[in-house]
Amino acid sequence: MHIMELLYIKSLHIIFVVTWFAGLFYIVRLFIYDIESNMKREPERTILTAQFSIMQKRLWYGITWPSAILTWVFGLWLVYSNPDFLRMPWFHIKLTAVVLLSIYHLSCGMILKQLRAGTCKFTSTQMRVWNEVATIFLVAIVFLVELQHTLNWLYGLLGLLLFTVVLILAIKIYKHLRSNKA
């Protein structure tokens, strides 16, 4: 395959990775707002729930799912075009992270169904933590791809753990600040 064709495929892969993550970040944010809307009085609760339902459906089926599928299509196309990826240790870790991200994606779909059925038991704080899981995947995958040959695995893992701790602390601080305002 010509190098220009590969660059187009890689570019499309990156574009759909970005839109997939945008969808994952925003869908969980909508879950948070949806859960918090249940604490509102009527008719505000019903109006907000209906609006969030529309927004979630459009985002999930119009952006997030198509982006996930096209990310996989163009990613697999890149691997097919360059099977040497399959011999690289960093790629195995990246592929594992993408499979786990796909499981995260599917679990967001289950949460969406629970919200629509009125059976979701998650709090908005739990959803804020859940939202950061996608951030951890994003950081891990980008660092794996960009630093594939220079990454010291121990430092990379320690950095990812430190990043995760900072995110959890930020959520706790945010929760504390919100509870003080209320």
C-alpha atoms as a printed R data frame, in Angstrom:
    type eleno elety resid chain resno       x      y      z
1   ATOM     1    CA   MET     A     1   0.000  0.000  0.000
2   ATOM     2    CA   HIS     A     2   1.246  3.464 -0.848
3   ATOM     3    CA   ILE     A     3   2.436  5.649  2.052
4   ATOM     4    CA   MET     A     4  -0.150  8.339  1.250
5   ATOM     5    CA   GLU     A     5  -2.972  5.801  1.514
6   ATOM     6    CA   LEU     A     6  -1.637  4.690  4.894
7   ATOM     7    CA   LEU     A     7  -1.493  8.289  6.090
8   ATOM     8    CA   TYR     A     8  -5.125  8.812  5.072
9   ATOM     9    CA   ILE     A     9  -6.171  5.660  6.914
10  ATOM    10    CA   LYS     A    10  -4.147  6.703  9.982
11  ATOM    11    CA   SER     A    11  -5.679 10.184  9.874
12  ATOM    12    CA   LEU     A    12  -9.199  8.763  9.703
13  ATOM    13    CA   HIS     A    13  -8.361  6.398 12.563
14  ATOM    14    CA   ILE     A    14  -7.197  9.329 14.718
15  ATOM    15    CA   ILE     A    15 -10.261 11.425 13.817
16  ATOM    16    CA   PHE     A    16 -12.618  8.652 14.890
17  ATOM    17    CA   VAL     A    17 -10.616  7.988 18.062
18  ATOM    18    CA   VAL     A    18 -11.122 11.654 18.957
19  ATOM    19    CA   THR     A    19 -14.860 11.581 18.235
20  ATOM    20    CA   TRP     A    20 -15.253  8.269 20.096
21  ATOM    21    CA   PHE     A    21 -13.619  9.720 23.196
22  ATOM    22    CA   ALA     A    22 -15.655 12.912 22.857
23  ATOM    23    CA   GLY     A    23 -18.803 10.790 22.814
24  ATOM    24    CA   LEU     A    24 -17.689  8.745 25.824
25  ATOM    25    CA   PHE     A    25 -16.783 11.844 27.831
26  ATOM    26    CA   TYR     A    26 -20.023 13.617 27.019
27  ATOM    27    CA   ILE     A    27 -22.375 10.635 27.461
28  ATOM    28    CA   VAL     A    28 -21.202 10.116 31.041
29  ATOM    29    CA   ARG     A    29 -21.529 13.854 31.682
30  ATOM    30    CA   LEU     A    30 -25.138 13.568 30.474
31  ATOM    31    CA   PHE     A    31 -25.600 10.603 32.838
32  ATOM    32    CA   ILE     A    32 -24.454 12.847 35.704
33  ATOM    33    CA   TYR     A    33 -26.923 15.576 34.753
34  ATOM    34    CA   ASP     A    34 -29.690 13.006 34.264
35  ATOM    35    CA   ILE     A    35 -29.091 11.491 37.704
36  ATOM    36    CA   GLU     A    36 -28.984 14.936 39.316
37  ATOM    37    CA   SER     A    37 -32.193 15.948 37.545
38  ATOM    38    CA   ASN     A    38 -34.017 13.280 39.570
39  ATOM    39    CA   MET     A    39 -33.515 15.501 42.622
40  ATOM    40    CA   LYS     A    40 -35.437 18.350 40.999
41  ATOM    41    CA   ARG     A    41 -39.097 19.104 41.623
42  ATOM    42    CA   GLU     A    42 -41.803 18.573 39.046
43  ATOM    43    CA   PRO     A    43 -42.282 19.670 36.276
44  ATOM    44    CA   GLU     A    44 -38.550 20.442 35.986
45  ATOM    45    CA   ARG     A    45 -37.595 16.793 36.624
46  ATOM    46    CA   THR     A    46 -39.806 15.467 33.818
47  ATOM    47    CA   ILE     A    47 -38.690 18.147 31.360
48  ATOM    48    CA   LEU     A    48 -34.999 17.569 32.083
49  ATOM    49    CA   THR     A    49 -35.304 13.785 31.975
50  ATOM    50    CA   ALA     A    50 -37.016 13.948 28.594
51  ATOM    51    CA   GLN     A    51 -34.388 16.332 27.227
52  ATOM    52    CA   PHE     A    52 -31.473 14.253 28.536
53  ATOM    53    CA   SER     A    53 -33.037 11.141 27.023
54  ATOM    54    CA   ILE     A    54 -33.105 12.770 23.579
55  ATOM    55    CA   MET     A    55 -29.554 14.088 23.927
56  ATOM    56    CA   GLN     A    56 -28.211 10.738 25.128
57  ATOM    57    CA   LYS     A    57 -29.899  8.812 22.323
58  ATOM    58    CA   ARG     A    58 -28.609 11.158 19.618
59  ATOM    59    CA   LEU     A    59 -25.090 11.223 21.041
60  ATOM    60    CA   TRP     A    60 -24.904  7.475 21.661
61  ATOM    61    CA   TYR     A    61 -26.303  6.247 18.355
62  ATOM    62    CA   GLY     A    62 -25.340  9.187 16.126
63  ATOM    63    CA   ILE     A    63 -21.758  9.822 17.265
64  ATOM    64    CA   THR     A    64 -20.372  7.466 19.884
65  ATOM    65    CA   TRP     A    65 -21.275  4.091 18.349
66  ATOM    66    CA   PRO     A    66 -20.360  5.032 14.764
67  ATOM    67    CA   SER     A    67 -17.071  6.514 15.981
68  ATOM    68    CA   ALA     A    68 -16.219  3.366 17.942
69  ATOM    69    CA   ILE     A    69 -16.939  1.170 14.943
70  ATOM    70    CA   LEU     A    70 -14.957  3.356 12.542
71  ATOM    71    CA   THR     A    71 -12.048  3.557 15.014
72  ATOM    72    CA   TRP     A    72 -11.891 -0.235 14.991
73  ATOM    73    CA   VAL     A    73 -12.315 -0.441 11.194
74  ATOM    74    CA   PHE     A    74  -9.500  1.993 10.416
75  ATOM    75    CA   GLY     A    75  -7.316  0.603 13.218
76  ATOM    76    CA   LEU     A    76  -7.672 -2.949 11.945
77  ATOM    77    CA   TRP     A    77  -7.044 -1.690  8.415
78  ATOM    78    CA   LEU     A    78  -3.755 -0.182  9.635
79  ATOM    79    CA   VAL     A    79  -2.773 -3.484 11.245
80  ATOM    80    CA   TYR     A    80  -3.720 -5.368  8.073
81  ATOM    81    CA   SER     A    81  -1.592 -2.939  6.061
82  ATOM    82    CA   ASN     A    82   1.337 -3.264  8.460
83  ATOM    83    CA   PRO     A    83   1.264 -6.669 10.216
84  ATOM    84    CA   ASP     A    84   4.613 -5.856 11.874
85  ATOM    85    CA   PHE     A    85   2.541 -4.100 14.551
86  ATOM    86    CA   LEU     A    86   1.581 -7.547 15.812
87  ATOM    87    CA   ARG     A    87   5.216 -8.268 16.735
88  ATOM    88    CA   MET     A    88   5.630 -5.117 18.833
89  ATOM    89    CA   PRO     A    89   5.090 -5.448 22.607
90  ATOM    90    CA   TRP     A    90   3.750 -1.897 23.000
91  ATOM    91    CA   PHE     A    91   1.073 -2.672 20.414
92  ATOM    92    CA   HIS     A    92  -0.187 -5.657 22.418
93  ATOM    93    CA   ILE     A    93  -0.604 -3.397 25.443
94  ATOM    94    CA   LYS     A    94  -2.308 -0.734 23.330
95  ATOM    95    CA   LEU     A    95  -4.651 -3.306 21.825
96  ATOM    96    CA   THR     A    96  -5.473 -4.587 25.325
97  ATOM    97    CA   ALA     A    97  -6.250 -1.010 26.411
98  ATOM    98    CA   VAL     A    98  -8.522 -0.543 23.380
99  ATOM    99    CA   VAL     A    99 -10.355 -3.802 24.126
100 ATOM   100    CA   LEU     A   100 -10.844 -2.611 27.737
101 ATOM   101    CA   LEU     A   101 -12.016  0.760 26.388
102 ATOM   102    CA   SER     A   102 -14.540 -1.101 24.245
103 ATOM   103    CA   ILE     A   103 -15.798 -2.904 27.353
104 ATOM   104    CA   TYR     A   104 -16.069  0.503 29.053
105 ATOM   105    CA   HIS     A   105 -18.063  1.678 26.016
106 ATOM   106    CA   LEU     A   106 -20.450 -1.297 26.300
107 ATOM   107    CA   SER     A   107 -20.896 -0.683 30.027
108 ATOM   108    CA   CYS     A   108 -21.872  2.922 29.266
109 ATOM   109    CA   GLY     A   109 -24.537  1.481 26.969
110 ATOM   110    CA   MET     A   110 -25.836 -0.631 29.857
111 ATOM   111    CA   ILE     A   111 -25.944  2.442 32.116
112 ATOM   112    CA   LEU     A   112 -27.873  4.291 29.407
113 ATOM   113    CA   LYS     A   113 -30.442  1.475 29.294
114 ATOM   114    CA   GLN     A   114 -30.711  1.508 33.102
115 ATOM   115    CA   LEU     A   115 -31.307  5.267 33.091
116 ATOM   116    CA   ARG     A   116 -34.035  4.924 30.486
117 ATOM   117    CA   ALA     A   117 -35.651  2.082 32.469
118 ATOM   118    CA   GLY     A   118 -35.431  4.027 35.728
119 ATOM   119    CA   THR     A   119 -33.275  1.321 37.333
120 ATOM   120    CA   CYS     A   120 -29.897  3.097 37.495
121 ATOM   121    CA   LYS     A   121 -28.448  2.926 41.016
122 ATOM   122    CA   PHE     A   122 -25.361  5.064 40.410
123 ATOM   123    CA   THR     A   123 -24.917  8.418 42.123
124 ATOM   124    CA   SER     A   124 -23.660 11.475 40.298
125 ATOM   125    CA   THR     A   125 -20.384 11.191 42.243
126 ATOM   126    CA   GLN     A   126 -19.940  7.591 41.095
127 ATOM   127    CA   MET     A   127 -20.565  8.741 37.533
128 ATOM   128    CA   ARG     A   128 -17.931 11.475 37.927
129 ATOM   129    CA   VAL     A   129 -15.428  8.791 38.889
130 ATOM   130    CA   TRP     A   130 -16.648  6.612 36.011
131 ATOM   131    CA   ASN     A   131 -16.106  9.519 33.622
132 ATOM   132    CA   GLU     A   132 -12.430  9.641 34.597
133 ATOM   133    CA   VAL     A   133 -11.911  6.014 33.574
134 ATOM   134    CA   ALA     A   134 -12.077  7.158 29.941
135 ATOM   135    CA   THR     A   135  -9.470  9.823 30.751
136 ATOM   136    CA   ILE     A   136  -7.136  7.145 32.099
137 ATOM   137    CA   PHE     A   137  -7.598  5.098 28.916
138 ATOM   138    CA   LEU     A   138  -6.932  8.160 26.775
139 ATOM   139    CA   VAL     A   139  -3.712  9.030 28.597
140 ATOM   140    CA   ALA     A   140  -2.477  5.436 28.557
141 ATOM   141    CA   ILE     A   141  -3.194  4.884 24.863
142 ATOM   142    CA   VAL     A   142  -1.691  8.180 23.699
143 ATOM   143    CA   PHE     A   143   1.484  7.645 25.713
144 ATOM   144    CA   LEU     A   144   1.785  4.065 24.438
145 ATOM   145    CA   VAL     A   145   1.480  5.151 20.815
146 ATOM   146    CA   GLU     A   146   3.697  8.207 21.027
147 ATOM   147    CA   LEU     A   147   6.401  6.799 23.291
148 ATOM   148    CA   GLN     A   148   6.269  3.231 22.069
149 ATOM   149    CA   HIS     A   149  10.016  2.748 21.675
150 ATOM   150    CA   THR     A   150  11.261  5.034 24.443
151 ATOM   151    CA   LEU     A   151   8.786  4.269 27.201
152 ATOM   152    CA   ASN     A   152  10.190  2.859 30.397
153 ATOM   153    CA   TRP     A   153   7.346  0.566 31.452
154 ATOM   154    CA   LEU     A   154   7.919  0.986 35.175
155 ATOM   155    CA   TYR     A   155   7.906  4.782 34.976
156 ATOM   156    CA   GLY     A   156   4.954  4.678 32.611
157 ATOM   157    CA   LEU     A   157   2.938  2.549 35.008
158 ATOM   158    CA   LEU     A   158   3.918  4.697 37.987
159 ATOM   159    CA   GLY     A   159   2.993  7.835 36.044
160 ATOM   160    CA   LEU     A   160  -0.399  6.378 35.128
161 ATOM   161    CA   LEU     A   161  -1.048  5.403 38.758
162 ATOM   162    CA   LEU     A   162  -0.030  8.882 39.942
163 ATOM   163    CA   PHE     A   163  -2.310 10.435 37.313
164 ATOM   164    CA   THR     A   164  -5.176  8.227 38.537
165 ATOM   165    CA   VAL     A   165  -4.595  9.272 42.159
166 ATOM   166    CA   VAL     A   166  -4.592 12.945 41.144
167 ATOM   167    CA   LEU     A   167  -7.892 12.463 39.282
168 ATOM   168    CA   ILE     A   168  -9.497 10.764 42.297
169 ATOM   169    CA   LEU     A   169  -8.274 13.536 44.614
170 ATOM   170    CA   ALA     A   170  -9.641 16.159 42.231
171 ATOM   171    CA   ILE     A   171 -13.045 14.449 42.288
172 ATOM   172    CA   LYS     A   172 -13.028 14.349 46.093
173 ATOM   173    CA   ILE     A   173 -12.065 18.022 46.314
174 ATOM   174    CA   TYR     A   174 -14.773 18.930 43.802
175 ATOM   175    CA   LYS     A   175 -17.357 16.956 45.780
176 ATOM   176    CA   HIS     A   176 -16.277 18.689 48.983
177 ATOM   177    CA   LEU     A   177 -16.535 22.126 47.358
178 ATOM   178    CA   ARG     A   178 -19.995 21.313 45.953
179 ATOM   179    CA   SER     A   179 -21.277 20.079 49.299
180 ATOM   180    CA   ASN     A   180 -20.033 23.272 50.977
181 ATOM   181    CA   LYS     A   181 -21.930 25.408 48.441
182 ATOM   182    CA   ALA     A   182 -25.193 23.534 48.983
